[in-house]
Structure formats: structure tokens, C-alpha cells
Amino acid sequence: MRHMRPFRFGISLRQVGRRDEWIAKCRRAEELGYDVIAVADHLGPGRASPLTALAVAAAVTERPRVVPFVLNVPFYHAALLAREVATTSGLTDGRLDLGLGAGHSKAEFDDAGLPWWRAGERIAYLERVLGELRERLGEALPPVLIAGNSDGVLALAARHADCVGLAGLRQVRGAAPDTLTLTSARELDERVAYVHDRAGTRAADLEFNLLVQDVVVTNDPERELARWRAAAPDLDLGDAELLEAPQLLLGEPDELVARVRALRERYGVSYVTVFEPAMETFAPVVRELAGR
């Protein structure tokens, strides 16, 4: 029988804005019961430096852990990243989790003036950097979350992570880089099984996270299909697959709770992260399930 971890919930905050706005957001997340405040590592207008933003988030809250979700590791030199992680961990009083990824957006590498390595090269670099972080930080290395969807990243997570982040997204087959779609429920079954196979005896100790793309309270889920397809024209799942997709939570409030419970039963996912627009909508689920 699979060991069931208690639930914990993260909120991925997209925009920092002014200092007072950021403080208010972080404190509101804590008031609503979220266990983790997350900031993504992306380039573009309004995008924040994740470790800086998280240091402030920890300073103005008392309980939530904080996590870069996730650092685009090929952007960083290992020695300099070790310094940043050590500083942030100290400033957060040890409330930092370390989210790491291999990067998936060619456009961001182009914007940064960095070479767009092949996937295998980016994953190998991620593994080398993680090894150097362990050497430099030792027991002070924060808990590690490694997120992605490919065999290479998930195998690395199975070997080295404390938490496996299930991105729930994949490249559309045959399409241009950065053309992403949702993984289906069955594909996520296979991804979780792959991690368990690669983790071996470590599997029982792994925590699984899922990044949820949308949360909608509705009594008519089918009406949302047209909106999703308009917003993401590259979705290649059928209607039934979309309604079953674990990254899309919709229904009446009690149905949302049931859907989240089902994530843990089916996939072993006990750590669920939602995006900032869903912070208030998802809060009743957090109140019902956090720590249980």
C-alpha cells in the first residue's frame, strides 16, 4: 500500500510589482493557508528575480516555505549560484526549498544571449551544478525539487531530488520549440511510473508535486473547453481528455476537493501548486485539505 503524505499547497506568484504590493500578496497567501510561496524563473516584462523576491517574502511572513519554481539552471554558474542559495537560505531562516530545472524555452535563452543547448546537454549541466551545490553547501543545501517532464529530467529527479515536480506539460510533437501542450491523465500515469522505476528504493521517500494550470468553480465544466482551446490553440487533447486532465481543476467546491484527493490516490501527488489568479478560488481546498 502506497504511503500517503499529508497535503501541502503552493502558490506561484507571477508579478512582484511595488514593494507594498508584494508584501500584501505574500501575507495574503499566508492568511489563506498556503504552505509555500513560489516564484518562477522567467525573463520578460514584470518578471522578478526569484531569490530576491523570496527573501522578502520570507521576511514579511512567518510560516510559509519559499521556493524558486524553478531556477533555469543553465542561466547560472555553479559557484555563483551556490553563493546565492546560501545567502537566501540564511535570510529565510532555513525556509528555502531549492527548485531546479533544465529550461524549456528557447526564446528565453535567445533573450539572455545564451546558447540553446540540446536537451541532453542542459540536463547534464543541471546534474553537474547540483553536484557542485552539494559539494559547496553540504548539509546546508536546502531540500531539492527537480521539475520537468522528459525522461532525462525525471530520471535525474528520481536519483537526486527530495521532491519530483511533475510539470504536466510536454512539447507538441513535430512543432516549433516552446510549443507546449498538457500531458493527459494517462501520460501522467506513465511519467509517475517512470520515476518510481528509476528511483528504486528511493521511491518511497519521494514527494510528488503537480503544477495546476487552471482552477475554475463551475457547475458546467464543458463550457470551459472552448475557453481553454481559445487560450491554448496547441492543445492536442480531446474534450474527454481535457476534462480528465489533472492540471485543470474545475467543478463545484466539493468536486475540487475530491479531484485533489484523487491526485494523491492515483499519482501520489501530495504537494499541489496553483498560479496566482487561482489564489482565492483555490483557498477553500487549501483550508479543507492542508496537513491532512
Residue pairs with C-beta under 8 A, 6 or more apart in sequence:
2 268
3 204
4 264
4 270
5 207
5 264
5 268
5 270
5 271
6 270
6 290
6 291
6 292
7 260
7 264
7 270
7 271
7 272
7 289
7 290
7 291
7 292
8 35
8 36
8 270
8 271
8 272
8 290
8 291
9 33
9 34
9 35
9 36
9 271
9 272
9 273
9 274
9 282
9 285
9 286
9 289
9 290
10 34
10 35
10 36
10 37
10 38
10 67
10 69
10 209
10 271
10 272
10 273
10 274
11 29
11 32
11 34
11 36
11 37
11 38
11 273
11 274
11 275
11 276
11 279
12 38
12 39
12 40
12 69
12 211
12 273
12 274
12 275
12 276
13 25
13 26
13 29
13 37
13 38
13 39
13 53
13 276
14 40
14 46
14 275
14 276
15 46
15 48
15 276
16 22
16 39
16 46
16 48
16 53
17 46
19 56
22 53
22 56
22 57
23 56
23 60
25 276
26 37
26 56
26 57
26 60
26 61
26 64
27 60
27 61
28 279
29 37
29 61
29 64
29 279
30 37
30 61
30 62
30 63
30 64
32 279
32 280
32 283
32 286
32 287
33 283
33 286
33 287
33 290
34 64
34 279
34 286
35 63
35 64
35 65
35 290
36 64
36 65
36 66
36 67
36 97
36 271
36 273
37 54
37 57
37 61
37 64
37 65
37 66
37 67
38 66
38 67
38 68
38 69
38 99
38 273
39 48
39 50
39 53
39 54
39 57
39 66
39 67
39 68
39 69
40 47
40 50
40 68
40 69
40 70
41 50
41 68
41 69
41 70
41 71
41 72
41 75
41 101
42 72
42 105
42 108
43 108
43 111
43 112
44 108
44 111
50 68
50 69
50 71
51 68
51 84
51 85
51 88
54 66
54 67
54 68
54 88
54 92
54 96
55 66
55 88
55 91
55 92
57 64
57 66
58 64
58 66
58 91
58 92
58 93
58 95
58 96
59 91
59 92
64 95
65 95
65 96
65 97
66 92
66 95
66 96
66 97
67 96
67 97
67 98
67 99
67 145
68 98
68 99
69 99
69 145
69 147
69 165
69 211
69 273
70 99
70 100
70 101
70 145
70 146
70 147
70 165
71 81
71 98
71 99
71 100
71 101
72 101
72 102
72 103
72 108
73 81
73 100
73 101
73 102
73 103
73 122
73 125
73 126
73 129
73 130
74 102
74 103
74 109
74 114
74 117
74 122
74 125
74 126
75 103
75 112
75 114
76 84
76 129
78 128
78 129
78 132
78 133
78 136
79 132
79 136
81 129
81 133
82 132
82 133
82 136
82 137
85 96
85 98
85 133
85 137
85 141
85 142
86 136
86 137
86 140
88 96
89 96
89 140
89 142
94 142
96 142
97 142
97 143
97 144
97 145
97 163
98 133
98 141
98 142
98 143
98 144
98 145
99 145
99 146
99 147
99 165
100 126
100 129
100 130
100 144
100 145
100 146
100 147
101 126
101 146
101 147
101 148
101 153
101 165
102 119
102 122
102 123
102 125
102 126
102 148
102 152
102 153
103 109
103 122
104 148
104 171
104 178
104 180
105 177
105 178
106 116
106 177
106 178
107 177
107 178
109 115
109 116
110 116
116 177
117 125
119 150
119 152
120 152
123 150
123 152
123 153
123 156
126 146
126 153
126 156
127 156
127 160
130 144
130 146
130 156
130 160
133 141
134 141
143 162
143 163
144 160
144 161
144 162
144 163
145 161
145 162
145 163
145 164
145 165
145 209
146 153
146 156
146 157
146 160
146 161
146 163
146 164
146 165
147 153
147 157
147 164
147 165
147 166
147 167
147 209
147 211
148 154
148 157
148 165
148 167
149 166
149 167
149 168
149 169
149 170
149 183
149 191
151 194
154 164
154 191
154 194
154 195
154 198
155 194
155 198
157 164
157 165
157 195
158 164
158 195
158 196
158 198
158 199
158 202
158 203
158 206
159 198
159 199
159 202
161 206
162 205
162 206
162 207
163 206
163 207
163 208
163 209
163 271
164 195
164 206
164 207
164 208
164 209
165 209
165 210
165 211
166 188
166 191
166 192
166 208
166 209
166 210
166 211
166 267
166 269
167 211
168 182
168 183
168 188
168 210
168 211
168 212
168 213
168 245
168 246
168 247
169 180
169 181
169 182
169 183
169 247
170 180
170 181
170 182
170 183
170 187
171 177
171 179
171 180
171 181
172 179
172 180
172 181
172 234
172 236
175 234
179 234
180 234
181 232
181 234
181 235
181 236
181 237
182 213
182 235
182 237
182 242
182 245
182 247
182 248
183 191
183 245
183 247
184 237
184 241
184 244
184 245
185 241
185 244
185 245
185 246
185 266
188 246
188 267
189 266
189 267
192 208
192 267
192 268
195 203
195 206
195 208
196 203
199 206
207 270
207 271
208 267
208 268
208 269
208 270
208 271
209 269
209 271
209 272
209 273
210 246
210 247
210 263
210 267
210 269
210 271
210 272
210 273
211 247
211 273
212 246
212 247
212 248
212 249
212 272
212 273
212 274
212 275
212 278
213 247
213 248
213 275
214 228
214 247
214 248
214 249
214 250
214 275
214 278
215 249
215 250
215 256
215 274
215 278
215 281
215 282
216 224
216 248
216 249
216 250
216 281
217 250
217 251
217 252
217 253
217 256
217 281
218 224
218 250
218 251
218 252
219 251
219 252
221 243
221 250
221 251
222 239
222 243
224 248
224 250
225 239
225 242
225 243
228 235
228 242
228 248
229 235
235 242
237 245
242 248
243 250
246 259
246 263
246 266
246 267
246 269
249 256
249 259
249 260
249 282
250 256
251 258
251 259
253 284
253 285
256 282
256 284
256 285
257 284
257 285
257 288
257 289
260 272
260 285
260 289
261 289
263 269
263 272
264 270
274 282
